[in-house]
Amino acid sequence: MYRHVKSKLDNGELVILDGGTGTDIQRRGVEMDSDVWCAEANRTHPEVVRAVHDDYIAVGAEVITANTYASAPLMFNAHGRDADLIETDTIAMRIARGSADAAGHPIAVAGSISVMRPMSKGTDDFDPGFTWDDDTVRRLFDAKAENLKACGADLLIMEMMRDTKFSSWAVEAAVNTGLPVWVGIAVERTGNGELAGVNHPEQSLESIVRELTRFNPDACLIMHSPIDTILEGLEVISANWTGTIGAYPEAGEFTMPDWQFVDIAPADFAAAAQSWQAAGAQIVGGCCGVTPDHIAALSSMSTQ
């Protein structure tokens, strides 16, 4: 199904990504897990996960992301659950593939890979008490990426990449599968107003872009970032890389284990997306806090 997406991108057309998967599962009443956030929903509420995918497809998403972001290799390893990760991802991919296959038209399924790790309680920052040696990190990312490929992912989407170490190893593992890879970088403003990786004020967006695009991904995107950082973020990517770019921002903020929703009108979201497209973005969608209503507005924009 990636052939359809690739054809549109090659022709200079817009591709619509879905919105927040994990946050929409929460929005529909599923309790989030204090250790692994939305990952457990694949086992406990598969019907809700399926409904989220179905609803995004119904409003025009051409790429849906399986609920595999929170089944992060380092997160599950920290809790002694390496085998559970493989099973959780297998269930998530089965749900997403079922939704895509039932659509009646081409829908690409992305397997999500993150560098999420245990977080300090009540924050959105990593718990410094957890560490891994380099070989273990590489092995864990390799295992996740290969399993997502085996489960039928059409592409791998690297989500909340934010540094030049863990993110680099994750991207390398994804590229080594031979699947198309989209690199999504999450940014925030430092005290002096510059863009840097989330929770990594010492790592400029420029340095992250240069490091992660050396693996020749199929696209590089600004994601899970405040809307007011998107245009500047796209400019930084374009200044340091010549490939396909895109954007899918957040709407709200996270305090483990729950997303704090902040309302943004779908029409306003779509209007902002028009400026991203004008800046060269060919892939647009939403991340945490963005709902099917917002994606419906984006889809309407793409057909005008």
BAMAR-659119 format. One record per atom (N, C-alpha, C): atom name; y negated, z negated, x. Coordinates in steps of 0.1 Angstrom, whole numbers, plus 5000, padded with zeros to 4 digits. Each point is the difference from the previous one (the first is absolute). Example, Ala and Ser with C-alpha at 12.3 -4.5 7.8 and 13.67 -1.06 7.14 Angstrom:
BEGIN
 atomo    Y    Z    X
     N 5057 4922 5132
    CA 4988 5000 4991
     C 4988 5000 5009
     N 4989 5007 4996
    CA 4989 5000 5009
     C 4989 4992 4992
//
This chain:
BEGIN
 atomo    Y    Z    X
     N 5012 5000 5008
    CA 4988 5000 4992
     C 4987 5000 5009
     N 5002 4997 5012
    CA 4988 5000 5009
     C 4995 5014 5002
     N 5008 5010 4998
    CA 4996 5014 5001
     C 4988 5003 4991
     N 5001 4995 4988
    CA 4989 5002 4990
     C 4987 4993 5005
     N 5001 4988 5005
    CA 4988 4993 5006
     C 4994 5008 5012
     N 5009 5004 5009
    CA 4996 5007 5012
     C 4993 5013 4997
     N 5006 5007 4990
    CA 4994 5013 4996
     C 4985 4998 4995
     N 4998 4989 4992
    CA 4987 4998 4995
     C 4990 4996 5011
     N 5005 4992 5009
    CA 4991 4996 5012
     C 4997 5012 5008
     N 5010 5008 5003
    CA 4998 5012 5008
     C 4990 5010 4993
     N 4999 5000 4987
    CA 4991 5008 4993
     C 4986 4994 4998
     N 4998 4988 5006
    CA 4987 4993 4998
     C 4998 4993 4987
     N 5011 4998 4992
    CA 4999 4994 4987
     C 5001 4984 5001
     N 4997 4994 4989
    CA 5000 4985 5000
     C 5014 4996 4995
     N 5005 4989 5006
    CA 5012 4994 4996
     C 4997 4986 4995
     N 5005 4996 4988
    CA 4998 4987 4994
     C 5011 4991 5003
     N 4997 4989 5006
    CA 5009 4989 5003
     C 4999 4990 4989
     N 5010 4991 4999
    CA 5000 4990 4990
     C 4990 4989 5003
     N 5000 4989 4992
    CA 4992 4989 5003
     C 5008 4988 5005
     N 4995 4988 4998
    CA 5007 4988 5006
     C 5014 4998 4992
     N 5011 5000 5008
    CA 5013 4998 4994
     C 5002 4985 4998
     N 5000 4992 5011
    CA 5002 4986 4999
     C 4991 4993 4991
     N 4987 5003 5001
    CA 4990 4993 4991
     C 5002 5004 4985
     N 5005 5012 4998
    CA 5002 5003 4986
     C 5013 4993 4994
     N 5009 4998 5009
    CA 5012 4992 4996
     C 4995 4986 4996
     N 4991 4994 5008
    CA 4995 4987 4997
     C 4991 5000 4987
     N 4992 5011 4999
    CA 4992 5001 4988
     C 5008 5000 4987
     N 5012 5005 5001
    CA 5009 5000 4988
     C 5008 4988 4998
     N 4997 4989 5008
    CA 5005 4987 4997
     C 5012 4995 5008
     N 5003 5008 5011
    CA 5011 4996 5009
     C 4994 4990 5010
     N 5007 4988 5001
    CA 4995 4990 5009
     C 5003 5005 5015
     N 4990 4998 5008
    CA 5001 5004 5014
     C 5007 4989 5008
     N 5008 5004 5010
    CA 5007 4991 5008
     C 4991 4994 5011
     N 5002 4987 5003
    CA 4991 4994 5010
     C 5003 5004 5014
     N 5012 5006 5003
    CA 5003 5005 5013
     C 4999 5015 5002
     N 5005 5008 4990
    CA 5000 5014 5002
     C 4993 5008 4989
     N 4990 4993 4993
    CA 4991 5006 4991
     C 5008 5008 4989
     N 4998 5013 4999
    CA 5005 5008 4989
     C 5014 5006 5003
     N 5006 4997 5011
    CA 5013 5006 5004
     C 5011 4996 4991
     N 5000 4988 4995
    CA 5011 4995 4992
     C 5001 5007 4986
     N 4989 5006 4996
    CA 4999 5006 4987
     C 5010 5012 4999
     N 5004 5006 5012
    CA 5010 5010 4999
     C 5013 4995 4995
     N 5003 4988 5003
    CA 5013 4994 4995
     C 4998 4994 4986
     N 4989 4992 4999
    CA 4999 4992 4988
     C 4994 5008 4988
     N 4992 5010 5002
    CA 4993 5007 4989
     C 5000 5015 5003
     N 5011 5006 5002
    CA 5000 5015 5003
     C 4994 5008 4989
     N 5001 4995 4988
    CA 4994 5008 4989
     C 4985 5000 5001
     N 4994 4990 5005
    CA 4985 4999 5001
     C 4996 5010 5012
     N 5008 4999 5011
    CA 4997 5009 5011
     C 5001 5014 4996
     N 5010 5004 4992
    CA 5002 5013 4995
     C 4988 5004 4991
     N 4996 4991 4991
    CA 4989 5003 4991
     C 4987 5003 5008
     N 4998 4993 5011
    CA 4988 5002 5008
     C 5000 5015 5005
     N 5011 5003 5006
    CA 5001 5014 5005
     C 4999 5010 4989
     N 5006 4998 4989
    CA 4999 5009 4989
     C 4986 5002 4995
     N 4993 4989 4999
    CA 4986 5001 4995
     C 4991 5007 5010
     N 5002 4999 5013
    CA 4992 5007 5010
     C 5003 5015 4999
     N 5012 5003 4998
    CA 5004 5015 4999
     C 4994 5005 4987
     N 5000 4993 4989
    CA 4995 5004 4988
     C 4985 5004 5000
     N 4993 4993 5009
    CA 4985 5003 5001
     C 4996 5009 5011
     N 5010 5006 5007
    CA 4997 5010 5009
     C 5003 4998 5015
     N 5006 4988 5003
    CA 5003 4998 5014
     C 5011 5010 5005
     N 4998 5006 5011
    CA 5009 5010 5006
     C 5009 4994 5011
     N 4996 4988 5004
    CA 5008 4992 5010
     C 5000 4986 4995
     N 5012 4995 4999
    CA 5002 4986 4996
     C 5006 4992 5012
     N 4996 4988 5002
    CA 5004 4992 5011
     C 5010 4989 4996
     N 5012 5001 5005
    CA 5011 4990 4997
     C 4995 4986 5003
     N 5005 4990 4993
    CA 4995 4986 5002
     C 5007 4994 5012
     N 4997 5006 5012
    CA 5006 4996 5012
     C 4989 4995 5011
     N 4988 4998 4995
    CA 4990 4995 5009
     C 5003 4986 5004
     N 5002 4991 4990
    CA 5002 4986 5003
     C 5014 4997 5006
     N 5009 5009 4999
    CA 5013 4997 5007
     C 4998 5005 5014
     N 4991 4993 5007
    CA 4996 5003 5013
     C 5010 4994 5010
     N 5004 5008 5010
    CA 5010 4996 5010
     C 4997 4986 5006
     N 4988 4998 5004
    CA 4997 4987 5007
     C 4999 4989 4990
     N 4996 5002 4988
    CA 5000 4990 4990
     C 5014 4996 4996
     N 5008 5009 4998
    CA 5014 4997 4996
     C 5008 4993 5012
     N 4997 5005 5012
    CA 5007 4995 5011
     C 4996 4985 5002
     N 4987 4997 4998
    CA 4995 4986 5002
     C 5007 4991 4990
     N 5005 5005 4989
    CA 5007 4992 4990
     C 5015 5001 5001
     N 5005 5007 5011
    CA 5014 5002 5002
     C 5007 5009 4990
     N 4993 5010 4995
    CA 5004 5009 4990
     C 5001 5015 5003
     N 5004 5003 5012
    CA 5001 5014 5005
     C 5009 5008 4990
     N 5012 4995 4997
    CA 5008 5008 4991
     C 4994 5001 4986
     N 4994 4990 4995
    CA 4993 5001 4987
     C 4989 5010 5000
     N 4994 5003 5011
    CA 4989 5010 5000
     C 5007 5014 4997
     N 5011 5003 5007
    CA 5006 5013 4998
     C 5004 5001 4985
     N 5006 4990 4994
    CA 5004 5001 4986
     C 4988 5001 4991
     N 4989 4992 5003
    CA 4988 5001 4992
     C 4994 5014 5000
     N 4999 5005 5012
    CA 4994 5014 5001
     C 5009 5010 4993
     N 5013 4999 5001
    CA 5009 5009 4993
     C 4998 5000 4985
     N 4998 4988 4995
    CA 4998 4999 4985
     C 4986 5006 4997
     N 4990 4997 5008
    CA 4987 5005 4998
     C 5000 5016 5000
     N 5006 5005 5009
    CA 5001 5015 5001
     C 5008 5006 4989
     N 5010 4993 4995
    CA 5008 5005 4989
     C 4991 5001 4987
     N 4992 4989 4999
    CA 4991 4999 4988
     C 4989 5012 5001
     N 4994 5001 5011
    CA 4990 5010 5002
     C 5005 5015 4999
     N 5012 5002 5005
    CA 5006 5013 4999
     C 5003 5003 4986
     N 5005 4990 4993
    CA 5004 5003 4986
     C 4988 5004 4992
     N 4988 4993 5003
    CA 4988 5003 4993
     C 4995 5014 5003
     N 5001 5004 5013
    CA 4995 5013 5004
     C 5009 5011 4995
     N 5013 4998 5000
    CA 5010 5010 4995
     C 4999 5002 4985
     N 4995 4990 4993
    CA 4999 5002 4986
     C 4987 5006 4995
     N 4991 5003 5010
    CA 4987 5004 4996
     C 4999 5014 4995
     N 5010 5009 5004
    CA 5000 5013 4995
     C 4991 5010 5008
     N 4994 4995 5010
    CA 4992 5008 5009
     C 5000 4993 5014
     N 4995 5007 5011
    CA 5002 4994 5013
     C 4991 4988 5002
     N 5007 4989 5004
    CA 4994 4987 5003
     C 5006 4996 5014
     N 4992 4997 5010
    CA 5005 4995 5012
     C 5001 4985 5000
     N 5010 4995 5006
    CA 5002 4986 5001
     C 4998 4995 5015
     N 4990 4991 5002
    CA 4997 4995 5013
     C 5007 4987 5002
     N 5006 4998 5011
    CA 5005 4986 5004
     C 4989 4994 5008
     N 4996 4988 4996
    CA 4989 4992 5006
     C 5005 4991 5011
     N 4993 5000 5012
    CA 5003 4992 5011
     C 4988 4992 5004
     N 5001 4987 5001
    CA 4988 4992 5004
     C 5003 4991 5012
     N 4990 4994 5005
    CA 5001 4991 5011
     C 4998 4986 4995
     N 5002 4998 4987
    CA 4998 4987 4993
     C 5009 4989 5007
     N 4994 4989 5002
    CA 5007 4988 5006
     C 4997 4988 4992
     N 5007 4989 5003
    CA 4997 4987 4992
     C 4985 4997 5001
     N 4995 4995 4989
    CA 4985 4998 5000
     C 4998 4985 4999
     N 4989 4996 5005
    CA 4995 4986 4999
     C 4997 4998 4985
     N 5005 4988 4995
    CA 4998 4998 4986
     C 4986 5000 4995
     N 4998 5007 4989
    CA 4987 5001 4994
     C 4990 5009 5007
     N 5005 5009 5009
    CA 4992 5009 5007
     C 5006 5014 4999
     N 4993 5010 5007
    CA 5005 5013 5001
     C 5003 5004 5015
     N 5001 4989 5008
    CA 5002 5002 5014
     C 5014 4995 5004
     N 5005 5006 5012
    CA 5013 4997 5004
     C 5001 4986 5006
     N 5012 4994 4998
    CA 5003 4987 5005
     C 5004 5001 5015
     N 4992 4995 5009
    CA 5002 5002 5015
     C 5013 4993 5005
     N 5006 4992 4991
    CA 5012 4993 5005
     C 5012 5009 5001
     N 5000 5013 4995
    CA 5011 5009 5001
     C 4998 5010 5010
     N 5009 5002 5009
    CA 4999 5010 5011
     C 5014 5007 5002
     N 4999 5012 5005
    CA 5012 5008 5003
     C 4999 5007 5014
     N 5011 5002 5006
    CA 5000 5008 5012
     C 4999 5015 4997
     N 4995 5008 5009
    CA 4997 5014 4997
     C 5013 5007 4996
     N 5011 4998 5006
    CA 5012 5007 4996
     C 5004 4997 4986
     N 4999 4988 4996
    CA 5004 4996 4986
     C 4991 5007 4990
     N 4987 5001 5003
    CA 4991 5006 4991
     C 5003 5015 4998
     N 5003 5007 5011
    CA 5004 5014 5000
     C 5013 5002 4992
     N 5009 4991 5002
    CA 5013 5002 4993
     C 4998 4998 4985
     N 4992 4990 4996
    CA 4998 4998 4986
     C 4993 5011 4993
     N 4990 5006 5006
    CA 4993 5011 4994
     C 5009 5012 5000
     N 5008 5003 5010
    CA 5009 5011 5000
     C 5010 4999 4989
     N 5005 4988 4997
    CA 5010 4998 4990
     C 4994 5003 4986
     N 4988 4995 4998
    CA 4994 5002 4987
     C 4997 5015 4998
     N 4994 5007 5010
    CA 4997 5014 4998
     C 5012 5008 4998
     N 5011 4998 5007
    CA 5012 5008 4999
     C 5006 4998 4986
     N 4999 4987 4995
    CA 5006 4998 4987
     C 4992 5007 4989
     N 4987 5000 5001
    CA 4992 5007 4990
     C 5003 5015 5000
     N 5002 5005 5011
    CA 5004 5014 5001
     C 5013 5002 4994
     N 5010 4992 5003
    CA 5014 5001 4994
     C 4999 4999 4985
     N 4991 4992 4994
    CA 4999 4998 4986
     C 4992 5011 4993
     N 4996 5010 5007
    CA 4994 5012 4994
     C 4985 5000 4999
     N 4993 4993 5009
    CA 4985 5001 5001
     C 4996 5014 5004
     N 4990 5006 4993
    CA 4995 5013 5003
     C 4990 4999 5012
     N 4994 4988 5001
    CA 4990 4998 5011
     C 5000 4985 5002
     N 4994 4996 5012
    CA 4998 4986 5003
     C 4985 4997 5000
     N 4995 4990 4994
    CA 4986 4997 5000
     C 4998 4986 5006
     N 4993 5000 5011
    CA 4997 4988 5008
     C 4988 4993 4994
     N 5002 4988 4995
    CA 4990 4994 4992
     C 4995 4987 5007
     N 4987 4999 4999
    CA 4992 4989 5007
     C 5003 5000 5015
     N 5000 5011 5006
    CA 5000 5001 5015
     C 4986 4994 5004
     N 5000 4992 5010
    CA 4988 4993 5003
     C 4998 4996 5015
     N 5009 5004 5008
    CA 4999 4997 5014
     C 5006 5011 5009
     N 5000 4998 5013
    CA 5006 5010 5009
     C 5013 4995 5006
     N 5006 4990 4995
    CA 5013 4995 5005
     C 5010 5001 4989
     N 5001 4990 4991
    CA 5010 5001 4989
     C 5000 5013 4992
     N 4987 5004 4997
    CA 4999 5012 4992
     C 5005 5012 5008
     N 4998 5001 5013
    CA 5004 5011 5008
     C 5016 5000 5000
     N 5006 4989 5002
    CA 5015 5000 4999
     C 5005 5005 4987
     N 4993 4996 4989
    CA 5005 5003 4987
     C 4998 5015 4998
     N 4989 5006 5004
    CA 4998 5014 4998
     C 5010 5008 5009
     N 5003 4996 5012
    CA 5009 5006 5008
     C 5014 5001 4994
     N 5004 4989 4994
    CA 5013 4999 4993
     C 5001 5010 4988
     N 4989 5001 4993
    CA 5000 5009 4989
     C 5000 5015 5004
     N 4992 5003 5010
    CA 5000 5014 5005
     C 5014 5004 5006
     N 5007 4990 5006
    CA 5013 5003 5006
     C 5010 5004 4989
     N 4998 4997 4987
    CA 5009 5004 4990
     C 5000 5015 4997
     N 4989 5006 5004
    CA 4998 5015 4997
     C 4994 5002 4986
     N 4998 4990 4992
    CA 4993 5002 4988
     C 4985 5001 5001
     N 4993 5007 4991
    CA 4986 5000 5000
     C 4995 4985 5000
     N 4989 4998 5007
    CA 4994 4986 5001
     C 4985 5000 4998
     N 4996 4992 4990
    CA 4986 4997 4998
     C 4996 4987 5005
     N 4990 4999 5008
    CA 4996 4987 5006
     C 4988 4995 4992
     N 5001 4989 4994
    CA 4989 4993 4992
     C 4995 4988 5008
     N 4987 5001 5003
    CA 4994 4990 5008
     C 4991 4991 4991
     N 5001 4987 5001
    CA 4992 4991 4992
     C 4989 4994 5009
     N 4988 5000 4995
    CA 4988 4996 5008
     C 4992 4990 4992
     N 4991 4993 5008
    CA 4990 4991 4994
     C 4989 5000 5010
     N 4988 4995 4996
    CA 4988 5000 5008
     C 5000 4987 5009
     N 4997 5002 5012
    CA 4998 4988 5009
     C 4986 4994 4998
     N 4997 4990 5007
    CA 4988 4993 4999
     C 4988 5009 5003
     N 5002 5010 5009
    CA 4989 5009 5003
     C 5000 5013 4992
     N 5009 5000 4989
    CA 5000 5011 4991
     C 5009 5012 5003
     N 5007 4999 5012
    CA 5008 5011 5003
     C 5014 4999 4994
     N 5007 5011 4999
    CA 5013 5000 4993
     C 5011 4997 5010
     N 5009 4990 4997
    CA 5011 4996 5008
     C 5012 4998 4992
     N 5012 4999 5006
    CA 5012 4997 4993
     C 4999 4987 4993
     N 5006 4999 4987
    CA 5000 4988 4993
     C 5006 4988 5008
     N 4993 4989 5001
    CA 5004 4988 5008
     C 5000 5003 5015
     N 4995 5011 5004
    CA 5000 5004 5014
     C 4986 5004 5004
     N 4990 4991 5000
    CA 4986 5005 5003
     C 4998 5005 5014
     N 5010 4997 5009
    CA 4999 5005 5013
     C 5005 5015 5002
     N 5006 5005 4989
    CA 5006 5013 5001
     C 4991 5010 4991
     N 4993 5008 5006
    CA 4991 5010 4992
     C 5009 5010 4993
     N 4994 5005 4989
    CA 5007 5011 4993
     C 5003 5012 5009
     N 4990 5003 5008
    CA 5001 5011 5009
     C 5012 4999 5009
     N 5002 4988 5006
    CA 5011 4998 5009
     C 5014 5000 4993
     N 5000 4996 4987
    CA 5012 5000 4993
     C 5004 5015 4996
     N 4990 5007 4996
    CA 5002 5014 4996
     C 5005 5008 5013
     N 4994 4998 5011
    CA 5005 5007 5012
     C 5014 4996 5004
     N 5004 4988 4998
    CA 5013 4995 5004
     C 5010 5006 4990
     N 4998 4999 4987
    CA 5010 5003 4991
     C 5002 5015 4997
     N 4989 5008 5002
    CA 5001 5014 4998
     C 5006 5007 5012
     N 5002 4993 5011
    CA 5007 5007 5012
     C 5014 5003 4996
     N 5006 4994 4989
    CA 5013 5003 4996
     C 5001 5012 4991
     N 4989 5007 4998
    CA 4999 5012 4992
     C 5005 4998 4986
     N 4994 4990 4992
    CA 5004 4999 4986
     C 4996 5012 4992
     N 5005 5001 4988
    CA 4996 5011 4991
     C 4986 4997 4993
     N 4996 4987 4999
    CA 4987 4997 4994
     C 4996 4986 5006
     N 4987 4998 4999
    CA 4994 4987 5004
     C 4990 4996 4989
     N 5002 4988 4995
    CA 4992 4996 4989
     C 4994 4986 5002
     N 4988 4998 4993
    CA 4995 4986 4999
     C 5005 4995 4987
     N 5007 4988 5001
    CA 5006 4994 4988
     C 4998 4985 4999
     N 5003 4994 4989
    CA 4999 4986 4998
     C 4987 4994 5006
     N 4989 5007 4998
    CA 4987 4996 5006
     C 4990 5001 4989
     N 4989 4992 5001
    CA 4989 5000 4990
     C 4995 5015 4998
     N 4996 5003 4988
    CA 4995 5013 4997
     C 4988 5004 5009
     N 4992 4990 5003
    CA 4988 5003 5008
     C 5003 5003 5015
     N 5012 4999 5004
    CA 5004 5004 5014
     C 5006 5013 5001
     N 5003 5007 4989
    CA 5009 5012 5000
     C 4993 5011 5007
     N 4988 5004 4996
    CA 4993 5011 5005
     C 4998 4999 5016
     N 4996 4988 5004
    CA 4998 4998 5014
     C 5014 5001 5007
     N 5010 4994 4994
    CA 5013 5001 5006
     C 5005 5014 5001
     N 4998 5009 4990
    CA 5004 5014 5001
     C 4993 5007 5011
     N 4987 4996 5002
    CA 4992 5007 5011
     C 5006 4996 5013
     N 5004 4988 5002
    CA 5006 4995 5013
     C 5013 5008 5002
     N 5008 5001 4990
    CA 5013 5008 5002
     C 4997 5014 5004
     N 4991 5007 4993
    CA 4997 5014 5002
     C 4994 5002 5014
     N 4993 4990 5005
    CA 4993 5001 5013
     C 5011 4998 5012
     N 5012 4995 4996
    CA 5010 4998 5011
     C 5013 5007 4997
     N 5001 5008 4990
    CA 5012 5006 4996
     C 4997 5012 4991
     N 5008 5011 5001
    CA 4997 5012 4992
     C 5010 5003 4989
     N 5009 4990 4997
    CA 5010 5003 4989
     C 4995 4996 4986
     N 5010 5000 4991
    CA 4997 4997 4986
     C 4996 4985 4999
     N 4989 4998 4991
    CA 4996 4986 4998
     C 5000 4997 4985
     N 4999 4987 4998
    CA 5000 4996 4986
     C 4995 4986 4998
     N 5000 4995 4988
    CA 4995 4986 4997
     C 5006 4994 4988
     N 5004 4987 5001
    CA 5004 4993 4988
     C 4996 4985 5001
     N 4988 4997 4995
    CA 4995 4986 5003
     C 5006 4990 4990
     N 4996 4987 5003
    CA 5004 4989 4992
     C 4989 4997 4989
     N 5003 4991 4991
    CA 4990 4995 4991
     C 5004 4985 4997
     N 4994 4991 5008
    CA 5003 4986 4999
     C 5003 4994 5013
     N 5008 4989 5000
    CA 5003 4994 5013
     C 5013 4992 4998
     N 5007 4996 5011
    CA 5013 4994 5000
     C 4999 4986 5005
     N 5006 4991 4993
    CA 5003 4986 5005
     C 5014 4998 4997
     N 5009 5000 5010
    CA 5014 4999 4998
     C 5004 4989 4991
     N 5008 5003 4989
    CA 5007 5012 4998
     C 4994 5009 4989
     N 4988 4998 4996
    CA 4995 5007 4989
     C 4988 5009 5003
     N 4999 5011 4994
    CA 4988 5009 5001
     C 4989 4995 4990
     N 4988 5000 5005
    CA 4989 4996 4992
     C 4993 5013 4996
     N 5001 5003 4987
    CA 4994 5013 4995
     C 4985 5000 4999
     N 4994 5011 5003
    CA 4986 5002 4998
     C 4998 5013 4993
     N 4993 4999 4988
    CA 4999 5012 4992
     C 4991 5011 5006
     N 5004 5012 5000
    CA 4992 5012 5003
     C 5003 5010 4989
     N 4990 5006 4994
    CA 5002 5009 4990
     C 5007 5013 5005
     N 5010 5005 4993
    CA 5007 5012 5005
     C 4991 5011 5003
     N 4990 5002 4992
    CA 4990 5011 5002
     C 4992 4998 5013
     N 4997 4988 5003
    CA 4993 4997 5013
     C 5009 5002 5011
     N 5013 4997 4999
    CA 5010 5002 5010
     C 5001 5015 5003
     N 5001 5008 4990
    CA 5001 5014 5001
     C 4988 5006 5006
     N 4988 4995 4997
    CA 4988 5005 5005
     C 4999 4998 5015
     N 5005 4988 5004
    CA 5000 4997 5015
     C 5010 5009 5007
     N 5011 5003 4993
    CA 5010 5009 5006
     C 4995 5014 5003
     N 4990 5004 4991
    CA 4995 5013 5003
     C 4992 5001 5013
     N 4994 4989 5004
    CA 4993 5000 5013
     C 5011 5000 5011
     N 5011 4994 4998
    CA 5011 5000 5011
     C 5005 5014 5001
     N 5002 5007 4989
    CA 5004 5014 5001
     C 4990 5009 5007
     N 4987 4997 4997
    CA 4990 5008 5006
     C 5000 4997 5015
     N 5005 4989 5005
    CA 5000 4996 5014
     C 5013 5006 5006
     N 5008 5007 4992
    CA 5012 5006 5006
     C 5013 4994 4996
     N 5000 4989 4992
    CA 5013 4994 4995
     C 5007 5009 4991
     N 5013 5003 5003
    CA 5009 5008 4992
     C 5010 4992 4992
     N 5001 4987 5004
    CA 5009 4991 4993
     C 4992 4988 4995
     N 5000 4998 4987
    CA 4993 4989 4995
     C 5009 4992 4990
     N 4997 4987 4999
    CA 5008 4991 4991
     C 4994 4987 5001
     N 5008 4990 4997
    CA 4995 4986 5001
     C 5011 4991 5006
     N 4995 4988 5004
    CA 5009 4990 5005
     C 5000 4988 4991
     N 5001 4988 5006
    CA 5001 4988 4992
     C 4988 4998 4990
     N 5003 4997 4988
    CA 4990 4998 4989
     C 4996 5013 4993
     N 5004 5011 5005
    CA 4998 5013 4993
     C 5011 5003 4991
     N 4997 5004 4987
    CA 5010 5001 4989
     C 5002 5015 4996
     N 5009 5002 4991
    CA 5002 5013 4995
     C 4987 5006 4993
     N 4992 4992 4995
    CA 4987 5005 4994
     C 4992 5006 5010
     N 4999 4994 5012
    CA 4992 5006 5011
     C 5006 5013 5005
     N 5013 5001 5001
    CA 5007 5012 5004
     C 4998 5011 4990
     N 5000 4997 4987
    CA 4998 5009 4989
     C 4986 5007 5002
     N 4990 4992 5004
    CA 4987 5005 5002
     C 4999 5009 5013
     N 5008 4996 5010
    CA 5000 5009 5012
     C 5007 5013 4996
     N 5010 5000 4992
    CA 5008 5012 4997
     C 4991 5009 4991
     N 4992 4994 4992
    CA 4990 5008 4992
     C 4990 5007 5009
     N 4996 4993 5010
    CA 4990 5005 5009
     C 5006 5012 5008
     N 5013 5000 5003
    CA 5006 5010 5008
     C 5002 5013 4992
     N 4999 4999 4987
    CA 5003 5012 4992
     C 4986 5006 4995
     N 4989 4994 5003
    CA 4987 5005 4995
     C 4996 5012 5009
//
